C-alpha cells in the first residue's frame, strides 16, 4: 500500500538504535540522524526488512552488520503531519469522540521499524497514542 500508492512522496525520517548504550550513542552522534526519504525507499530499506527480521529466530541473524546503521535498522517517521500531506488518508482513521472535547491541535503520524523506542520526554501538546502492529 505505502510503496505502491504513496511511494513517490518525500517524508522526514529519523534514525536510531535499538540499544541505549555508549557505543550506540557515540555512533549516533557521529552520523547524521535525520533526513528525507522517498516513501518507497523507506518501506524497502527499513520497514520490509524489519517486518521480515521480526519473524526470524535469533540464530538466523547475521553475525556482522553491513554498515553502521544496520546494527539495529531502526528508522522512523515521527511527528509528521502525514494526513495533511496525503489528505485522502484522513478518511482511513476516526478520531475518538473524547479527543474532540478540547481543541484538536495537530494529528501526527509515526511509522517505524520493530523495536523502535523513545526516551522518556515531555511534549507541549497532549497526546493520544494509537498503536497498530503488523504490516
DSSP file (Angstrom, degrees, kcal/mol; ACC not computed):
  #  RESIDUE AA STRUCTURE BP1 BP2  ACC     N-H-->O    O-->H-N    N-H-->O    O-->H-N    TCO  KAPPA ALPHA  PHI   PSI    X-CA   Y-CA   Z-CA
    1    1 A X     >>       0   0    0      0, 0.0     4,-2.6     0, 0.0     5,-0.6   0.000 360.0 360.0 360.0 -55.0    0.0    0.0    0.0
    2    2 A X  H  >5 +     0   0    0      1,-0.2     4,-1.7     2,-0.2    38,-0.1   0.941 360.0  40.1 -63.1 -47.3    2.6    2.6    1.1
    3    3 A X  H  >5S+     0   0    0      3,-0.2     4,-0.9     1,-0.2    -1,-0.2   0.915 120.8  42.4 -69.5 -42.7    5.0    1.8   -1.7
    4    4 A X  H  45S+     0   0    0      2,-0.2    -2,-0.2     1,-0.1    -1,-0.2   0.890 127.3  27.1 -75.3 -38.9    2.5    1.4   -4.5
    5    5 A X  H  <5S+     0   0    0     -4,-2.6    -3,-0.2     1,-0.1    -2,-0.2   0.773 140.0  16.4 -95.6 -27.7    0.2    4.3   -3.7
    6    6 A X  H ><<S+     0   0    0     -4,-1.7     3,-1.7    -5,-0.6    33,-0.3   0.178  82.8 118.2-132.3  17.7    2.4    6.8   -1.9
    7    7 A X  T 3< S+     0   0    0     -4,-0.9    33,-2.1     1,-0.3    34,-0.4   0.710  73.2  59.7 -61.7 -22.5    6.0    5.6   -2.8
    8    8 A X  T 3  S+     0   0    0     31,-0.2    -1,-0.3    30,-0.1     2,-0.1   0.578  83.3 105.0 -82.5 -10.3    6.8    8.8   -4.6
    9    9 A X    <   -     0   0    0     -3,-1.7    30,-3.2    29,-0.1     2,-0.5  -0.445  67.9-130.9 -78.3 143.6    6.2   11.1   -1.5
   10   10 A X  E     +A   38   0A   0     28,-0.2     2,-0.3    -2,-0.1    28,-0.2  -0.803  31.0 177.4 -93.2 131.6    9.1   12.6    0.4
   11   11 A X  E     -A   37   0A   0     26,-3.0    26,-2.7    -2,-0.5     2,-0.4  -0.948  32.8-107.6-133.3 152.7    8.9   12.1    4.2
   12   12 A X  E     -A   36   0A   0     -2,-0.3     2,-0.4    24,-0.2    24,-0.2  -0.662  37.5-168.2 -80.9 133.8   11.2   13.0    7.1
   13   13 A X  E     -A   35   0A   0     22,-3.6    22,-2.0    -2,-0.4     2,-0.4  -0.965  10.1-159.4-125.5 138.8   13.0   10.1    8.7
   14   14 A X  E     -AB  34  76A   0     62,-3.1    62,-2.5    -2,-0.4     2,-0.3  -0.906  12.5-144.7-112.9 145.8   14.9    9.8   11.9
   15   15 A X  E     + B   0  75A   0     18,-2.9     2,-0.3    -2,-0.4    60,-0.2  -0.786  27.4 155.3-108.3 152.6   17.4    7.1   12.6
   16   16 A X  E     - B   0  74A   0     58,-2.1    58,-0.7    -2,-0.3     2,-0.4  -0.822  34.5-102.1-155.0-166.0   18.1    5.4   15.9
   17   17 A X        -     0   0    0     -2,-0.3   100,-0.3   100,-0.1    52,-0.0  -0.973  13.4-139.1-133.7 146.0   19.3    2.4   17.7
   18   18 A X  S    S+     0   0    0     -2,-0.4     2,-0.4    98,-0.1    -1,-0.1   0.802  92.1  58.8 -72.4 -29.0   17.5   -0.4   19.4
   19   19 A X  S    S-     0   0    0     -3,-0.0     2,-0.9     2,-0.0    53,-0.0  -0.833  70.9-148.5-105.7 139.6   20.0   -0.3   22.3
   20   20 A X        +     0   0    0     -2,-0.4     2,-0.2     4,-0.1    -2,-0.0  -0.694  53.4 126.8-103.0  77.6   20.7    2.7   24.5
   21   21 A X  S  > S-     0   0    0     -2,-0.9     4,-2.4     1,-0.1     5,-0.2  -0.774  74.7 -96.6-127.8 173.5   24.4    2.0   25.2
   22   22 A X  H  > S+     0   0    0     -2,-0.2     4,-2.4     1,-0.2     5,-0.2   0.880 121.1  51.4 -59.7 -41.8   27.6    4.0   25.0
   23   23 A X  H  > S+     0   0    0      2,-0.2     4,-2.2     1,-0.2    -1,-0.2   0.913 111.7  46.9 -64.1 -43.0   28.6    2.5   21.6
   24   24 A X  H  > S+     0   0    0      2,-0.2     4,-2.5     1,-0.2    -2,-0.2   0.915 112.7  49.0 -65.6 -43.2   25.1    3.3   20.1
   25   25 A X  H  X S+     0   0    0     -4,-2.4     4,-2.1     2,-0.2    -2,-0.2   0.907 111.7  49.5 -63.4 -41.8   25.2    6.9   21.4
   26   26 A X  H  X S+     0   0    0     -4,-2.4     4,-1.3    -5,-0.2    -2,-0.2   0.921 112.7  46.9 -63.4 -44.3   28.7    7.5   20.1
   27   27 A X  H  < S+     0   0    0     -4,-2.2     4,-0.5     1,-0.2     3,-0.2   0.901 111.4  51.3 -64.5 -41.4   27.8    6.2   16.6
   28   28 A X  H >< S+     0   0    0     -4,-2.5     3,-0.8     1,-0.2    -1,-0.2   0.882 108.7  51.1 -65.8 -37.6   24.6    8.3   16.5
   29   29 A X  H 3< S+     0   0    0     -4,-2.1    -1,-0.2     1,-0.2    -2,-0.2   0.782 111.1  49.0 -69.3 -26.5   26.5   11.5   17.4
   30   30 A X  T 3< S+     0   0    0     -4,-1.3     2,-0.4    -3,-0.2    -1,-0.2   0.461 110.1  58.1 -92.1  -1.2   29.0   10.8   14.7
   31   31 A X  S <  S-     0   0    0     -3,-0.8     2,-0.1    -4,-0.5     0, 0.0  -0.953  94.7 -97.3-131.2 145.9   26.4   10.2   12.0
   32   32 A X        -     0   0    0     -2,-0.4    -2,-0.1     1,-0.1    -3,-0.1  -0.429  34.2-170.7 -60.2 130.0   23.5   12.2   10.6
   33   33 A X        +     0   0    0     -2,-0.1   -18,-2.9    -4,-0.1     2,-0.3   0.379  61.9  49.5-109.4   4.0   20.4   11.0   12.4
   34   34 A X  E     +A   14   0A   0    -20,-0.2     2,-0.3     2,-0.0   -20,-0.2  -0.971  59.8 130.0-138.6 155.1   17.7   12.8   10.3
   35   35 A X  E     -A   13   0A   0    -22,-2.0   -22,-3.6    -2,-0.3     2,-0.4  -0.979  49.3 -83.8-179.9-179.1   17.0   13.1    6.7
   36   36 A X  E     -A   12   0A   0     -2,-0.3     2,-0.3   -24,-0.2   -24,-0.2  -0.871  38.0-176.5-108.1 141.1   14.4   12.9    4.0
   37   37 A X  E     -A   11   0A   0    -26,-2.7   -26,-3.0    -2,-0.4     2,-0.4  -0.941  32.3-114.1-129.6 152.7   13.4    9.7    2.2
   38   38 A X  E >>  -A   10   0A   0     -2,-0.3     4,-2.1   -28,-0.2     3,-0.6  -0.743  37.0-121.0 -77.6 137.2   11.1    8.8   -0.6
   39   39 A X  H 3> S+     0   0    0    -30,-3.2     4,-2.6    -2,-0.4   -32,-0.2   0.870 112.1  54.6 -51.4 -43.1    8.4    6.7    1.0
   40   40 A X  H 3> S+     0   0    0    -33,-2.1     4,-2.6     1,-0.2    -1,-0.3   0.906 108.3  48.7 -59.5 -42.0    9.2    3.7   -1.3
   41   41 A X  H <> S+     0   0    0     -3,-0.6     4,-2.8   -34,-0.4     5,-0.3   0.898 110.9  50.7 -65.3 -40.1   12.8    3.7   -0.2
   42   42 A X  H  X>S+     0   0    0     -4,-2.1     4,-2.0     2,-0.2     5,-1.7   0.920 112.8  46.5 -62.0 -44.9   11.8    3.9    3.5
   43   43 A X  I  <>S+     0   0    0     -4,-2.6     5,-3.0    -5,-0.2     6,-0.3   0.945 118.3  40.9 -62.5 -49.1    9.5    0.9    3.0
   44   44 A X  I  <5S+     0   0    0     -4,-2.6     5,-0.4    -5,-0.2    -2,-0.2   0.881 121.7  38.9 -71.3 -39.2   12.0   -1.2    1.1
   45   45 A X  I  <5S+     0   0    0     -4,-2.8    -1,-0.2    -5,-0.2    -3,-0.2   0.811 135.9   6.9 -83.3 -30.4   15.1   -0.4    3.1
   46   46 A X  I  X5S+     0   0    0     -4,-2.0     4,-2.0    -5,-0.3    -3,-0.2   0.785 123.3  47.3-121.2 -51.3   13.7   -0.3    6.6
   47   47 A X  I  ><S+     0   0    0     -5,-1.7     4,-2.5     2,-0.2     5,-0.2   0.945 113.6  44.9 -68.5 -48.0   10.0   -1.4    7.0
   48   48 A X  H  ><S+     0   0    0     -5,-3.0     4,-2.6     1,-0.2     5,-0.2   0.950 116.4  45.4 -62.4 -49.1   10.1   -4.6    4.9
   49   49 A X  H  > S+     0   0    0     -5,-0.4     4,-3.0    -6,-0.3    -1,-0.2   0.886 112.9  52.6 -61.0 -35.6   13.4   -5.9    6.4
   50   50 A X  H  X S+     0   0    0     -4,-2.0     4,-1.8     2,-0.2    -1,-0.2   0.922 110.3  47.2 -63.8 -43.3   12.1   -5.0    9.9
   51   51 A X  H  < S+     0   0    0     -4,-2.5     4,-0.4     2,-0.2    -2,-0.2   0.915 115.4  45.6 -63.9 -43.0    8.9   -7.0    9.4
   52   52 A X  H >< S+     0   0    0     -4,-2.6     3,-1.2     1,-0.2     4,-0.4   0.909 112.1  50.9 -66.8 -41.9   10.9  -10.0    8.0
   53   53 A X  H >< S+     0   0    0     -4,-3.0     3,-1.0     1,-0.3    -1,-0.2   0.809 100.4  62.4 -69.4 -28.0   13.5   -9.9   10.8
   54   54 A X  T 3< S+     0   0    0     -4,-1.8    -1,-0.3     1,-0.2    -2,-0.2   0.681 103.6  51.7 -69.8 -13.7   10.8   -9.8   13.5
   55   55 A X  T <  S+     0   0    0     -3,-1.2    -1,-0.2    -4,-0.4    -2,-0.2   0.570  94.4  96.7 -93.3 -12.1    9.8  -13.2   12.2
   56   56 A X  S <  S-     0   0    0     -3,-1.0     2,-0.2    -4,-0.4    -3,-0.0  -0.344  75.4-117.4 -79.1 157.3   13.3  -14.7   12.3
   57   57 A X    >   -     0   0    0      1,-0.1     3,-1.6    -2,-0.1     4,-0.4  -0.592  32.1-109.3 -84.1 156.1   14.8  -16.8   15.1
   58   58 A X  G >  S+     0   0    0      1,-0.3     3,-1.5    -2,-0.2    -1,-0.1   0.865 117.3  56.7 -55.3 -40.8   17.8  -15.3   16.9
   59   59 A X  G 3  S+     0   0    0      1,-0.3    -1,-0.3    -3,-0.0    -3,-0.0   0.657  97.4  64.5 -70.4 -13.2   20.3  -17.8   15.4
   60   60 A X  G <  S+     0   0    0     -3,-1.6    -1,-0.3    -7,-0.1    -2,-0.2   0.560  78.3 107.0 -84.2  -8.1   19.2  -16.7   11.9
   61   61 A X  S <  S-     0   0    0     -3,-1.5     2,-0.1    -4,-0.4    -3,-0.0  -0.427  80.8-105.1 -72.0 144.3   20.6  -13.1   12.4
   62   62 A X        -     0   0    0      1,-0.1    -1,-0.1    -2,-0.1    -2,-0.1  -0.394  20.5-136.7 -66.5 147.1   23.8  -12.2   10.6
   63   63 A X  S    S+     0   0    0      1,-0.1     2,-0.4    -3,-0.1    -1,-0.1   0.781  86.9  44.1 -78.0 -26.0   26.9  -12.1   12.8
   64   64 A X  S    S-     0   0    0      0, 0.0     2,-0.2     0, 0.0    -1,-0.1  -0.956  83.0-124.7-122.2 138.6   28.3   -8.9   11.3
   65   65 A X        -     0   0    0     -2,-0.4     6,-0.1     1,-0.1     3,-0.1  -0.493  13.1-137.9 -75.2 148.7   26.4   -5.7   10.4
   66   66 A X  S    S-     0   0    0      1,-0.2     2,-0.3    -2,-0.2    -1,-0.1   0.902  81.6  -6.9 -74.3 -42.1   26.7   -4.5    6.8
   67   67 A X  S >  S-     0   0    0      1,-0.0     3,-0.5    -3,-0.0     4,-0.3  -0.874  84.6 -86.2-144.9 178.0   27.0   -0.8    7.9
   68   68 A X  G >  S+     0   0    0     -2,-0.3     3,-1.1     1,-0.3     4,-0.2   0.878 123.7  46.9 -58.6 -41.7   26.8    1.3   11.0
   69   69 A X  G >> S+     0   0    0      1,-0.2     4,-2.2     2,-0.1     3,-1.2   0.760  98.6  69.0 -75.5 -22.8   23.1    1.8   10.8
   70   70 A X  G <4 S+     0   0    0     -3,-0.5    -1,-0.2     1,-0.3    -2,-0.2   0.530  72.7  90.7 -76.2  -1.5   22.3   -1.8   10.1
   71   71 A X  G <4 S-     0   0    0     -3,-1.1    -1,-0.3    -4,-0.3    -2,-0.1   0.906 118.5  -2.6 -55.2 -40.0   23.3   -2.6   13.7
   72   72 A X  T <4 S-     0   0    0     -3,-1.2    -2,-0.2    -4,-0.2    -1,-0.2   0.586  82.5-143.3-125.3 -20.8   19.7   -2.0   14.7
   73   73 A X     <  +     0   0    0     -4,-2.2     2,-0.6     1,-0.2    -3,-0.1   0.866  41.3 161.3  53.6  39.7   18.0   -1.0   11.5
   74   74 A X  E     +B   16   0A   0    -58,-0.7   -58,-2.1    -5,-0.4     2,-0.3  -0.827   1.8 150.1 -94.0 120.7   15.9    1.4   13.5
   75   75 A X  E     +B   15   0A   0     -2,-0.6    38,-1.6   -60,-0.2     2,-0.3  -0.990  13.6 171.0-147.1 145.4   14.2    4.2   11.4
   76   76 A X  E     -BC  14 112A   0    -62,-2.5   -62,-3.1    -2,-0.3     2,-0.6  -0.999  35.1-129.8-156.2 152.9   11.0    6.0   11.8
   77   77 A X  E     + C   0 111A   0     34,-3.1    34,-1.9    -2,-0.3     2,-0.3  -0.938  42.7 178.8-100.1 119.4    8.9    8.9   10.6
   78   78 A X  E     +     0   0A   0     -2,-0.6    32,-0.2   -66,-0.2     3,-0.1  -0.925  50.9   3.5-128.8 149.5    7.9   10.8   13.7
   79   79 A X  E    S+     0   0A   0     -2,-0.3     2,-0.4     1,-0.2    -1,-0.2   0.864  86.1 144.5  49.9  45.5    5.9   14.0   14.5
   80   80 A X  E     - C   0 109A   0     29,-1.2    29,-2.7    -3,-0.2     2,-2.0  -0.942  55.7-133.6-117.7 135.7    4.9   14.4   10.9
   81   81 A X    >>  +     0   0    0     -2,-0.4     4,-1.7    27,-0.2     3,-1.2  -0.451  42.4 158.6 -85.2  66.6    1.5   15.7    9.7
   82   82 A X  H 3>  +     0   0    0     -2,-2.0     4,-2.9     1,-0.3    -1,-0.2   0.813  67.2  61.3 -60.6 -33.3    1.2   12.9    7.1
   83   83 A X  H 34 S+     0   0    0     24,-0.4     7,-0.3    -3,-0.3    -1,-0.3   0.733 106.2  46.6 -71.3 -20.9   -2.6   13.4    7.0
   84   84 A X  H <4 S+     0   0    0     -3,-1.2     3,-0.5    23,-0.2    -1,-0.2   0.823 113.7  48.2 -82.2 -35.8   -2.1   16.9    5.8
   85   85 A X  H  < S+     0   0    0     -4,-1.7     2,-0.4     1,-0.3    -2,-0.2   0.879 127.8  25.8 -69.5 -38.3    0.5   15.8    3.2
   86   86 A X  S >< S-     0   0    0     -4,-2.9     3,-2.1    -5,-0.2     4,-0.4  -0.742  73.9-178.7-126.4  81.0   -1.8   13.0    2.0
   87   87 A X  G >  S+     0   0    0     -3,-0.5     3,-1.6    -2,-0.4     4,-0.4   0.765  75.0  68.6 -56.9 -29.4   -5.4   14.2    2.8
   88   88 A X  G >  S+     0   0    0      1,-0.3     3,-0.7     2,-0.2    -1,-0.3   0.739  90.1  64.5 -64.9 -19.5   -7.0   11.0    1.4
   89   89 A X  G X  S+     0   0    0     -3,-2.1     3,-2.0     1,-0.2     4,-0.4   0.747  83.9  76.6 -71.5 -22.4   -5.5    9.1    4.3
   90   90 A X  G X  S+     0   0    0     -3,-1.6     3,-1.2    -4,-0.4    -1,-0.2   0.834  87.4  58.5 -58.4 -33.6   -7.7   11.1    6.8
   91   91 A X  G <  S+     0   0    0     -3,-0.7    -1,-0.3    -4,-0.4    -2,-0.2   0.624  94.2  68.1 -72.8 -11.0  -10.7    9.1    5.8
   92   92 A X  G <  S+     0   0    0     -3,-2.0     2,-0.3    -4,-0.2    -1,-0.2   0.593 100.1  52.6 -82.9 -11.1   -8.9    5.9    7.0
   93   93 A X    <   -     0   0    0     -3,-1.2     2,-0.5    -4,-0.4     0, 0.0  -0.898  65.4-151.6-125.3 155.2   -9.0    7.0   10.6
   94   94 A X        -     0   0    0     -2,-0.3     2,-0.5     0, 0.0    -3,-0.1  -0.993  17.8-136.8-123.5 126.0  -11.6    8.1   13.1
   95   95 A X        -     0   0    0     -2,-0.5     5,-0.1     1,-0.1    -2,-0.0  -0.712  33.5-111.1 -81.4 124.2  -10.7   10.4   15.9
   96   96 A X    >>  -     0   0    0     -2,-0.5     3,-1.9     1,-0.1     4,-0.5  -0.204  22.5-119.9 -56.0 144.3  -12.4    9.1   19.1
   97   97 A X  G >4 S+     0   0    0      1,-0.3     3,-1.3     2,-0.2    -1,-0.1   0.819 110.7  61.5 -58.4 -33.3  -15.2   11.5   20.3
   98   98 A X  G >4 S+     0   0    0      1,-0.3     3,-0.7     2,-0.2    -1,-0.3   0.682  96.1  61.5 -70.8 -14.5  -13.4   12.0   23.7
   99   99 A X  G <4 S+     0   0    0     -3,-1.9     3,-0.5     1,-0.2    -1,-0.3   0.672  98.1  58.1 -80.2 -16.3  -10.5   13.6   21.8
  100  100 A X  G << S+     0   0    0     -3,-1.3    -1,-0.2    -4,-0.5    -2,-0.2   0.289  75.5  93.8 -97.0  11.2  -12.7   16.3   20.4
  101  101 A X  S <  S+     0   0    0     -3,-0.7    -1,-0.2     2,-0.1     2,-0.1   0.792  96.6  28.9 -71.3 -26.5  -13.8   17.6   23.8
  102  102 A X  S    S-     0   0    0     -3,-0.5     2,-0.6    -4,-0.2    -3,-0.0  -0.274 114.7 -63.2-109.6-159.6  -11.0   20.1   23.7
  103  103 A X        -     0   0    0     -2,-0.1     2,-0.6     1,-0.0    -2,-0.1  -0.835  45.5-133.8 -95.8 122.4   -9.3   21.8   20.7
  104  104 A X        -     0   0    0     -2,-0.6     3,-0.1     1,-0.2    -4,-0.1  -0.639  24.9-177.9 -75.0 116.9   -7.5   19.3   18.4
  105  105 A X        -     0   0    0     -2,-0.6     2,-0.3     1,-0.3    -1,-0.2   0.967  57.5 -19.2 -82.0 -60.0   -4.1   20.9   17.7
  106  106 A X        -     0   0    0      2,-0.0     2,-0.5     0, 0.0    -1,-0.3  -0.974  46.9-139.9-147.2 157.0   -2.4   18.5   15.3
  107  107 A X        -     0   0    0     -2,-0.3   -24,-0.4    -3,-0.1     2,-0.3  -0.951  29.5-175.4-120.9 108.5   -2.7   15.0   14.1
  108  108 A X        -     0   0    0     -2,-0.5     2,-0.4   -27,-0.1   -27,-0.2  -0.745  12.8-145.8-104.1 152.5    0.8   13.5   13.7
  109  109 A X  E     -C   80   0A   0    -29,-2.7   -29,-1.2    -2,-0.3     2,-0.4  -0.940   7.5-164.4-119.4 140.3    1.6   10.1   12.4
  110  110 A X  E     +     0   0A   0     -2,-0.4     2,-0.4   -32,-0.2   -32,-0.2  -0.992   9.4 176.1-123.4 128.0    4.5    7.9   13.4
  111  111 A X  E     +C   77   0A   0    -34,-1.9   -34,-3.1    -2,-0.4     2,-0.3  -0.996  18.7 151.2-131.5 126.6    5.6    4.9   11.3
  112  112 A X  E     -C   76   0A   0     -2,-0.4   -36,-0.2   -36,-0.2     3,-0.1  -0.927  41.7 -87.2-151.6 174.7    8.6    2.9   12.4
  113  113 A X    >   -     0   0    0    -38,-1.6     3,-1.4    -2,-0.3   -66,-0.1  -0.320  58.7 -80.1 -78.9 163.0   10.5   -0.3   12.5
  114  114 A X  T 3  S+     0   0    0      1,-0.2    -1,-0.2   -67,-0.2     3,-0.1  -0.359 115.5  26.0 -61.3 142.2   10.1   -3.0   15.1
  115  115 A X  T 3  S+     0   0    0      1,-0.3     2,-0.3    -3,-0.1    -1,-0.2   0.453  81.1 146.3  85.0   0.6   12.0   -2.3   18.3
  116  116 A X    <   +     0   0    0     -3,-1.4     2,-0.3   -41,-0.1    -1,-0.3  -0.563  21.0 172.3 -73.9 130.5   11.9    1.5   18.0
  117  117 A X        -     0   0    0     -2,-0.3     2,-0.4  -100,-0.3  -100,-0.1  -0.889  22.4-141.7-131.8 163.2   11.7    3.2   21.3
  118  118 A X        -     0   0    0     -2,-0.3     3,-0.1     3,-0.0     2,-0.0  -0.953  25.5-110.5-124.7 148.7   11.9    6.8   22.5
  119  119 A X        -     0   0    0     -2,-0.4     2,-0.1     1,-0.1     0, 0.0  -0.348  51.2 -80.9 -70.0 156.9   13.4    8.1   25.7
  120  120 A X  S    S+     0   0    0     -2,-0.0     2,-0.3     1,-0.0    -1,-0.1  -0.403  71.1 154.9 -57.5 128.7   11.1    9.5   28.4
  121  121 A X        -     0   0    0     -2,-0.1     2,-0.4    -3,-0.1    -3,-0.0  -0.924  41.4-112.7-152.1 173.6   10.3   13.0   27.4
  122  122 A X        -     0   0    0     -2,-0.3     2,-0.4     2,-0.0     3,-0.0  -0.944  22.3-157.7-116.8 134.4    7.7   15.8   27.7
  123  123 A X        -     0   0    0     -2,-0.4     4,-0.1     2,-0.2    -2,-0.0  -0.876  18.4-138.9-109.3 145.5    5.5   17.1   24.9
  124  124 A X  S    S+     0   0    0     -2,-0.4     2,-0.2     2,-0.1    -1,-0.1   0.835  89.3  59.5 -69.4 -32.4    3.9   20.5   24.8
  125  125 A X  S    S-     0   0    0      1,-0.1    -2,-0.2    -3,-0.0     2,-0.1  -0.651  95.1-106.2 -94.4 152.8    0.7   19.1   23.4
  126  126 A X        -     0   0    0     -2,-0.2     2,-0.4     1,-0.0   -21,-0.1  -0.497  41.7-145.3 -68.8 148.8   -1.4   16.4   25.0
  127  127 A X        -     0   0    0     -2,-0.1     2,-0.4    -4,-0.1    -1,-0.0  -0.926  21.4-168.3-124.0 144.6   -1.1   13.1   23.2
  128  128 A X        -     0   0    0     -2,-0.4     2,-0.5     2,-0.0    -2,-0.0  -0.975  21.9-154.5-127.1 115.8   -3.4   10.2   22.4
  129  129 A X        +     0   0    0     -2,-0.4     2,-0.5     2,-0.0    -2,-0.0  -0.776  16.1 180.0 -99.4 130.8   -1.4    7.2   21.2
  130  130 A X        -     0   0    0     -2,-0.5     2,-0.5     2,-0.0    -2,-0.0  -0.998  12.6-162.6-123.5 125.9   -2.9    4.5   19.0
  131  131 A X        -     0   0    0     -2,-0.5     2,-0.5     2,-0.0    -2,-0.0  -0.938   8.4-173.6-116.4 127.9   -0.5    1.7   18.1
  132  132 A X        -     0   0    0     -2,-0.5     2,-0.4     2,-0.1    -2,-0.0  -0.980  10.5-161.7-117.6 124.8   -1.1   -0.6   15.2
  133  133 A X        +     0   0    0     -2,-0.5     2,-0.2   -19,-0.0    -2,-0.0  -0.820  45.3  48.4-108.1 146.8    1.3   -3.5   14.8
  134  134 A X              0   0    0     -2,-0.4    -2,-0.1     1,-0.1   -83,-0.0  -0.709 360.0 360.0 123.6-174.7    1.8   -5.6   11.7
  135  135 A X              0   0    0     -2,-0.2    -1,-0.1   -84,-0.1   -84,-0.0   0.325 360.0 360.0-140.6 360.0    2.4   -5.0    8.1
